[in-house]
Amino acid sequence: MYRFFQTYQLDIMLILCGVSLTMTLLLFITRFLPKRRKWSLIFMEIAAALLLYFDRTAYIYSGDVSAMGYFMVRLSNFMVFLMTPTIVLTFGFCLVDALNKGEEIQIVPKRLVIVGIAALVAMMLAVVSTFTDMYYYFDEYNVYHRGPLFLFSYIIPVLGPLIQYTVIFQYRKRFSVFLYTAYTLYIFLPIVAGIVQIFAYGISIVNMGMVFVSISLYIFTYLDINEEVIRAHTIELENIEKEKKSMKRLFDQTANALVKAVEKKDEYLKEILQKRLRLPEI
């Protein structure tokens, strides 16, 4: 498996990047999602696509000592370290909207706020690392190497989602099975991939995993909304059936009342005629 990913990872990256951009396009034309969740997912997909695209170009230009190679390898690695906490940040926005079911925001757990601030700090540290070689550096052959604080860059991508999961677990009853499954995948798949990548140097398992869960998040969100539409349609049909039965009862009651009124009127007219014509009672 390791040999397979090492051999075909550039192709896998390109495929996943294309799928992520396709999901972004689908989200732009999607109307059934709440506005905040829609834009959160759009930013997540864009960040995931950029993450994988620049991770791919970092491999392509590694060792290229030309001016283009010098620029691209540095830009690519900077974007990789920048987009990773960006995905954590945008997922937090998506989670807040899901907690409030697309309505006015009332539930914003402090843990999500802390993770969001930490993700912003991680994004700023990615900028700092570009000038200080804190997370990575390049040798005279323009080849990437891990810096002294490389593992520090994984704190937010690993610890942030774990904190977010405590919120997901606490409010699990507010999520459907589809959303809970998607959120659980989002949390744990990149973490497992991150642990593997620490020992499997040279393969971008984490980045591919984050793109995969970003794609799956859209798919499970679509399934969740589809389930809600079906449920709403079923409730609507049940309400229509109840209204039909209610109208039938009202019609029967009205008809019975009219019949009784007509019968009483006939008896009254019969009494009047008998009195006026002095006819014997029949």
Order of alpha helices (4+ residues) and beta strands (2+ residues): alpha-alpha-alpha-alpha-beta-beta-alpha-alpha-alpha
